[in-house]
């Protein structure tokens, strides 16, 4: 009896850990692809770039939490949810920095993050 309870507990923990890993990977993929989509359309304006990022995130079964476009650099945060677990991942995309010129950092948004 005790062995069966212990085995069920181990399986429950393993399944929960798997859900966390899947959620994090989905959020990372959605953030990366959304940032690339936004950077690809950045020359059409920030609203068009963020709209493209939102569509790509939705296609990845994720939600776009934040989108910032400065010049041709896109900075996005995507959230994926699996069961009770949610993961927010930030990604950035744009052209490679020219030799000798460092990319200008996009400042972090201050304040609490909404869940």
Helices and strands as residue ranges (DSSP letters): H 2-40, G 42-44, H 46-59, E 63-70, E 73-82, E 85-93
